Structure formats: structure tokens, C-alpha cells
Amino acid sequence: MSNRLTDYMEKISVLYPLQFGFRTGHSTTDMTLINMHELITEAIDGNRYSVGIFLDLAKAFDTIDHSILIKKIICLWYKRSPPAMV
């Protein structure tokens, strides 16, 4: 079920392209560092500022109301005519 849901979310482009956390082939450490390096290098080359803000959201999922999250997922799900998941 998890794989089917992830595949569907990628198919309908719900996920942010730079979401690395749980996606296969998107290493959190490697890809994030490479992306940050590129952004900082481009800013320096373009004589612009570069600012980094780092937040640890590891516990964020535990602090949300899961019933609200489920309602939002279902709403998003039906707006995009989902395939059969069961």
C-alpha cells in the first residue's frame, strides 16, 4: 500500500521535487548537500547573498492532528481522480 501511494503521489506531482526524506533514490544527506552546494555556489557567482535556515522537524508529524491530516489527504485524493488503491 505504501509503495502504491508513493507511486501515485509522484505520478500526480504532489511531492515537492526536492523532497528527499522518504523517496527511493533520493538520499537525504547526499542530495541535500549537493543541492545546497549548487545554490550557494550560484549565489556567490552571481554576487548575491545566501542564507541557510535549518529546522529539525523530526517530531512535527507527531504534533499534528492526524484526523485533519487524513481529511486533507482524502480531499486532495478525490480532486485528482485516484486509481483503485485497495
DSSP file (Angstrom, degrees, kcal/mol; ACC not computed):
  #  RESIDUE AA STRUCTURE BP1 BP2  ACC     N-H-->O    O-->H-N    N-H-->O    O-->H-N    TCO  KAPPA ALPHA  PHI   PSI    X-CA   Y-CA   Z-CA
    1    1 A M     >        0   0    0      0, 0.0     4,-2.6     0, 0.0     5,-0.2   0.000 360.0 360.0 360.0 -43.2    0.0    0.0    0.0
    2    2 A S  H  >  +     0   0    0      1,-0.2     4,-2.7     2,-0.2     5,-0.2   0.922 360.0  47.8 -59.8 -45.6    2.8    2.4    0.9
    3    3 A N  H  > S+     0   0    0      1,-0.2     4,-2.7     2,-0.2    -1,-0.2   0.900 112.0  49.8 -63.5 -40.6    4.5    1.9   -2.5
    4    4 A R  H  > S+     0   0    0      2,-0.2     4,-2.3     1,-0.2    -1,-0.2   0.909 112.2  47.4 -65.5 -41.5    1.3    2.3   -4.4
    5    5 A L  H  X S+     0   0    0     -4,-2.6     4,-2.6     2,-0.2    -2,-0.2   0.924 113.4  47.9 -65.1 -44.7    0.5    5.5   -2.5
    6    6 A T  H  X S+     0   0    0     -4,-2.7     4,-2.2    -5,-0.2    -2,-0.2   0.922 111.8  50.1 -62.6 -44.4    4.1    6.9   -3.1
    7    7 A D  H  X S+     0   0    0     -4,-2.7     4,-2.3     1,-0.2    -1,-0.2   0.914 112.0  48.2 -59.4 -43.6    3.9    6.0   -6.8
    8    8 A Y  H  X S+     0   0    0     -4,-2.3     4,-2.2     2,-0.2    -2,-0.2   0.916 109.9  51.3 -64.9 -43.4    0.6    7.7   -7.1
    9    9 A M  H  <>S+     0   0    0     -4,-2.6     5,-2.4     1,-0.2     6,-0.7   0.880 112.8  46.2 -63.0 -37.7    1.8   10.9   -5.3
   10   10 A E  H ><5S+     0   0    0     -4,-2.2     3,-0.9     3,-0.2    -1,-0.2   0.886 109.9  54.9 -69.9 -38.3    4.8   11.0   -7.6
   11   11 A K  H 3<5S+     0   0    0     -4,-2.3    -2,-0.2     1,-0.2    -1,-0.2   0.894 112.9  40.7 -62.3 -41.7    2.6   10.4  -10.7
   12   12 A I  T 3<5S-     0   0    0     -4,-2.2    -1,-0.2    -5,-0.1    -2,-0.2   0.341 112.0-120.5 -92.5   7.7    0.3   13.4   -9.9
   13   13 A S  T < 5 +     0   0    0     -3,-0.9    -3,-0.2    -4,-0.2    -4,-0.1   0.884  65.5 140.4  59.2  45.4    3.2   15.6   -8.8
   14   14 A V      < +     0   0    0     -5,-2.4     2,-0.2    -6,-0.1    -4,-0.1   0.812  50.2  81.4 -82.0 -32.9    2.1   16.2   -5.3
   15   15 A L  S    S-     0   0    0     -6,-0.7     0, 0.0     1,-0.1     0, 0.0  -0.502  89.4-111.3 -80.3 141.2    5.5   16.0   -3.8
   16   16 A Y    >   -     0   0    0     -2,-0.2     3,-2.4     1,-0.1    -1,-0.1  -0.496  29.3-122.9 -64.6 134.1    8.0   18.9   -3.9
   17   17 A P  T 3  S+     0   0    0      0, 0.0    -1,-0.1     0, 0.0    -2,-0.1   0.766 110.9  51.7 -55.7 -26.6   10.8   17.9   -6.3
   18   18 A L  T 3  S+     0   0    0      2,-0.0     2,-0.8    17,-0.0    -2,-0.1   0.128  75.0 125.3 -99.6  21.9   13.4   18.5   -3.6
   19   19 A Q    <   +     0   0    0     -3,-2.4     4,-0.1     1,-0.2    -4,-0.0  -0.731  26.0 161.4 -78.1 112.0   11.6   16.2   -1.1
   20   20 A F        +     0   0    0     -2,-0.8     3,-0.4     2,-0.1     8,-0.2   0.668  39.8  93.3-106.6 -20.9   14.4   13.8   -0.2
   21   21 A G  S    S+     0   0    0      1,-0.2     7,-0.2     6,-0.1    -1,-0.1   0.789 102.7   4.5 -52.6 -48.6   13.3   12.2    3.1
   22   22 A F  S    S+     0   0    0      5,-0.1     2,-0.4     2,-0.1    -1,-0.2   0.314  96.4 113.7-124.7   7.7   11.4    9.0    2.2
   23   23 A R    >   -     0   0    0     -3,-0.4     3,-1.8     3,-0.3     2,-0.1  -0.681  69.8-112.6 -91.8 134.3   11.7    8.7   -1.6
   24   24 A T  T 3  S+     0   0    0     -2,-0.4    -1,-0.1     1,-0.3    -2,-0.1  -0.371 102.7  16.9 -60.7 134.0   13.7    5.9   -3.1
   25   25 A G  T 3  S+     0   0    0      1,-0.1     2,-0.5    -2,-0.1    -1,-0.3   0.528 100.7 102.3  80.6   5.4   16.8    7.1   -4.8
   26   26 A H    <   -     0   0    0     -3,-1.8    -3,-0.3    -6,-0.2     2,-0.1  -0.706  60.6-159.4-121.3  78.3   16.7   10.5   -3.1
   27   27 A S     >> -     0   0    0     -2,-0.5     4,-1.5     1,-0.1     5,-0.6  -0.369  11.2-143.7 -61.4 127.0   19.3   10.2   -0.3
   28   28 A T  H  >5S+     0   0    0     -7,-0.2     4,-1.0    -8,-0.2     5,-0.2   0.928  95.1  37.1 -58.2 -48.5   18.6   12.8    2.4
   29   29 A T  H  >5S+     0   0    0      3,-0.2     4,-2.2     2,-0.2     5,-0.2   0.973 120.8  40.7 -72.7 -55.6   22.2   13.6    3.1
   30   30 A D  H  >5S+     0   0    0      1,-0.2     4,-2.4     2,-0.2     5,-0.2   0.948 119.1  41.6 -62.5 -53.5   23.9   13.4   -0.3
   31   31 A M  H  X5S+     0   0    0     -4,-1.5     4,-2.6     1,-0.2     5,-0.2   0.882 114.7  51.5 -66.2 -38.8   21.2   15.1   -2.4
   32   32 A T  H  X<S+     0   0    0     -4,-1.0     4,-2.7    -5,-0.6    -1,-0.2   0.934 112.4  45.8 -63.7 -45.6   20.5   17.8    0.1
   33   33 A L  H  X S+     0   0    0     -4,-2.2     4,-2.5    -5,-0.2    -2,-0.2   0.902 113.5  49.2 -64.9 -40.7   24.2   18.7    0.4
   34   34 A I  H  X S+     0   0    0     -4,-2.4     4,-2.3    -5,-0.2    -2,-0.2   0.934 113.0  47.2 -63.8 -45.4   24.7   18.7   -3.4
   35   35 A N  H  X S+     0   0    0     -4,-2.6     4,-2.3     2,-0.2    -2,-0.2   0.922 113.2  48.2 -62.3 -45.0   21.6   20.9   -3.9
   36   36 A M  H  X S+     0   0    0     -4,-2.7     4,-2.7     1,-0.2     5,-0.2   0.917 110.2  52.2 -62.0 -43.1   22.8   23.3   -1.1
   37   37 A H  H  X S+     0   0    0     -4,-2.5     4,-2.6     1,-0.2    -1,-0.2   0.917 110.1  48.7 -59.3 -44.4   26.3   23.5   -2.6
   38   38 A E  H  X S+     0   0    0     -4,-2.3     4,-2.5     2,-0.2    -1,-0.2   0.916 112.4  47.9 -63.0 -43.7   24.9   24.3   -6.0
   39   39 A L  H  X S+     0   0    0     -4,-2.3     4,-2.1     2,-0.2    -2,-0.2   0.912 113.9  46.0 -64.8 -42.9   22.6   27.1   -4.6
   40   40 A I  H  X S+     0   0    0     -4,-2.7     4,-2.5     2,-0.2    -2,-0.2   0.916 112.9  50.2 -66.4 -42.7   25.4   28.6   -2.5
   41   41 A T  H  X S+     0   0    0     -4,-2.6     4,-2.9    -5,-0.2    -2,-0.2   0.918 110.5  49.6 -61.5 -44.4   27.8   28.5   -5.4
   42   42 A E  H  X S+     0   0    0     -4,-2.5     4,-1.9     1,-0.2    -1,-0.2   0.895 111.1  50.1 -61.8 -40.1   25.3   30.1   -7.8
   43   43 A A  H  <>S+     0   0    0     -4,-2.1     5,-3.5     2,-0.2    -2,-0.2   0.924 112.7  45.9 -64.8 -44.0   24.7   32.9   -5.2
   44   44 A I  H ><5S+     0   0    0     -4,-2.5     3,-1.6     1,-0.2    -2,-0.2   0.934 113.1  49.6 -64.1 -45.6   28.4   33.6   -4.8
   45   45 A D  H 3<5S+     0   0    0     -4,-2.9    -1,-0.2     1,-0.3    -2,-0.2   0.834 112.7  48.0 -62.3 -32.8   29.0   33.5   -8.6
   46   46 A G  T 3<5S-     0   0    0     -4,-1.9    -1,-0.3    -5,-0.2    -2,-0.2   0.275 114.8-116.5 -91.4  10.7   26.1   36.0   -9.0
   47   47 A N  T < 5S+     0   0    0     -3,-1.6     2,-0.3     1,-0.2    -3,-0.2   0.881  72.7 132.7  55.7  41.6   27.4   38.3   -6.3
   48   48 A R      < -     0   0    0     -5,-3.5    -1,-0.2    -6,-0.1     2,-0.2  -0.747  59.8-100.7-116.4 165.8   24.2   37.6   -4.2
   49   49 A Y        -     0   0    0     -2,-0.3     2,-0.4    -3,-0.1    -1,-0.0  -0.494  27.2-156.8 -81.6 155.5   23.7   36.6   -0.6
   50   50 A S        -     0   0    0     -2,-0.2     2,-0.4    -7,-0.0   -10,-0.0  -0.991  10.4-175.8-135.2 127.4   23.0   33.1    0.5
   51   51 A V        -     0   0    0     -2,-0.4     2,-0.5     2,-0.0    -2,-0.0  -0.968   8.2-158.0-125.4 137.7   21.2   32.3    3.8
   52   52 A G        -     0   0    0     -2,-0.4     2,-0.5     2,-0.0    -2,-0.0  -0.963   6.8-174.6-117.9 132.2   20.5   28.9    5.3
   53   53 A I        -     0   0    0     -2,-0.5     2,-0.5     2,-0.0    -2,-0.0  -0.992  10.1-164.6-123.4 122.7   17.8   28.2    7.8
   54   54 A F        -     0   0    0     -2,-0.5     2,-0.4     2,-0.0    -2,-0.0  -0.933   6.9-177.3-116.9 122.9   17.8   24.7    9.3
   55   55 A L        -     0   0    0     -2,-0.5     2,-0.9     2,-0.0    -2,-0.0  -0.953  22.0-142.0-119.9 136.0   14.9   23.2   11.1
   56   56 A D        +     0   0    0     -2,-0.4     3,-0.3     1,-0.1    -2,-0.0  -0.848  27.1 168.3 -96.6 104.2   14.7   19.8   12.8
   57   57 A L    >>  +     0   0    0     -2,-0.9     3,-1.5     1,-0.2     4,-0.5   0.034  32.6 123.8-105.2  26.0   11.1   18.7   12.1
   58   58 A A  T 34 S+     0   0    0      1,-0.3     3,-0.3     2,-0.1     4,-0.2   0.841  82.1  38.0 -56.8 -36.0   11.6   15.1   13.2
   59   59 A K  T >> S+     0   0    0     -3,-0.3     4,-0.7     1,-0.2     3,-0.6   0.425  88.8  98.8 -95.4   0.7    8.8   15.3   15.7
   60   60 A A  H X> S+     0   0    0     -3,-1.5     3,-1.2     1,-0.3     4,-0.6   0.884  78.7  54.7 -58.8 -41.7    6.5   17.5   13.6
   61   61 A F  H >< S+     0   0    0     -4,-0.5     3,-0.8    -3,-0.3    -1,-0.3   0.852 104.9  54.9 -62.1 -33.4    4.3   14.6   12.4
   62   62 A D  H <4 S+     0   0    0     -3,-0.6    -1,-0.3     1,-0.2    -2,-0.2   0.672 104.8  54.9 -72.6 -16.4    3.7   13.6   16.0
   63   63 A T  H << S+     0   0    0     -3,-1.2    -1,-0.2    -4,-0.7     2,-0.2   0.514  90.1  89.3 -98.0  -4.9    2.4   17.1   16.9
   64   64 A I  S << S-     0   0    0     -3,-0.8     2,-0.8    -4,-0.6     3,-0.1  -0.557  87.1-104.9 -92.1 158.7   -0.3   17.4   14.2
   65   65 A D    >>  -     0   0    0     -2,-0.2     4,-1.9     1,-0.2     3,-0.6  -0.723  29.3-156.5 -79.6 110.2   -3.9   16.3   14.5
   66   66 A H  H 3> S+     0   0    0     -2,-0.8     4,-2.6     1,-0.2     5,-0.2   0.794  89.0  60.3 -63.7 -29.3   -4.0   13.1   12.4
   67   67 A S  H 3> S+     0   0    0      2,-0.2     4,-1.9     1,-0.2    -1,-0.2   0.894 107.1  46.5 -66.0 -37.1   -7.7   13.4   11.7
   68   68 A I  H <> S+     0   0    0     -3,-0.6     4,-2.3     2,-0.2    -2,-0.2   0.914 111.8  51.4 -68.1 -42.6   -7.2   16.8   10.0
   69   69 A L  H  X S+     0   0    0     -4,-1.9     4,-2.3     1,-0.2    -2,-0.2   0.924 110.1  48.8 -59.5 -45.4   -4.2   15.3    8.0
   70   70 A I  H  X S+     0   0    0     -4,-2.6     4,-2.6     1,-0.2    -1,-0.2   0.905 109.8  51.9 -63.2 -41.9   -6.3   12.4    6.8
   71   71 A K  H  X S+     0   0    0     -4,-1.9     4,-2.4     1,-0.2    -1,-0.2   0.908 111.0  47.9 -61.0 -41.4   -9.2   14.7    5.8
   72   72 A K  H  X S+     0   0    0     -4,-2.3     4,-2.4     2,-0.2    -2,-0.2   0.891 111.4  49.8 -67.6 -39.1   -6.8   16.8    3.7
   73   73 A I  H  X S+     0   0    0     -4,-2.3     4,-2.8     2,-0.2    -2,-0.2   0.928 112.1  48.0 -64.2 -44.6   -5.2   13.8    2.1
   74   74 A I  H  X S+     0   0    0     -4,-2.6     4,-2.5     2,-0.2     5,-0.2   0.913 111.3  50.7 -63.1 -42.6   -8.7   12.5    1.2
   75   75 A C  H  X S+     0   0    0     -4,-2.4     4,-1.4     1,-0.2    -2,-0.2   0.939 114.2  43.6 -60.5 -47.5   -9.7   15.8   -0.2
   76   76 A L  H  X S+     0   0    0     -4,-2.4     4,-0.8     1,-0.2    -2,-0.2   0.897 111.7  56.3 -62.7 -40.8   -6.6   16.0   -2.3
   77   77 A W  H >< S+     0   0    0     -4,-2.8     3,-0.9     1,-0.2    -2,-0.2   0.926 109.3  43.5 -58.5 -49.8   -7.0   12.4   -3.3
   78   78 A Y  H >< S+     0   0    0     -4,-2.5     3,-0.9     1,-0.2    -1,-0.2   0.726 104.4  63.8 -75.8 -21.4  -10.5   12.9   -4.7
   79   79 A K  H 3< S+     0   0    0     -4,-1.4    -1,-0.2     1,-0.2    -2,-0.2   0.738 107.2  44.9 -69.1 -21.6   -9.7   16.1   -6.5
   80   80 A R  T << S-     0   0    0     -3,-0.9    -1,-0.2    -4,-0.8    -2,-0.2   0.131 111.0-116.5-111.9  20.0   -7.3   14.2   -8.7
   81   81 A S    <   -     0   0    0     -3,-0.9    -3,-0.2     1,-0.1    -2,-0.1   0.936  39.2-142.9  41.7  80.3   -9.4   11.1   -9.5
   82   82 A P        -     0   0    0      0, 0.0     2,-0.1     0, 0.0    -1,-0.1  -0.211   6.5-115.5 -69.9 155.0   -7.3    8.4   -7.9
   83   83 A P        -     0   0    0      0, 0.0     2,-0.3     0, 0.0   -75,-0.0  -0.410  51.8 -75.3 -77.5 166.5   -6.7    4.9   -9.2
   84   84 A A        -     0   0    0      1,-0.2     0, 0.0    -2,-0.1     0, 0.0  -0.487  49.6-178.1 -63.7 126.8   -8.0    2.0   -7.2
   85   85 A M              0   0    0     -2,-0.3    -1,-0.2     1,-0.1   -81,-0.1   0.567 360.0 360.0-105.8 -12.1   -5.7    1.6   -4.2
   86   86 A V              0   0    0    -85,-0.0    -1,-0.1     0, 0.0    -2,-0.1   0.436 360.0 360.0-102.1 360.0   -7.2   -1.5   -2.5
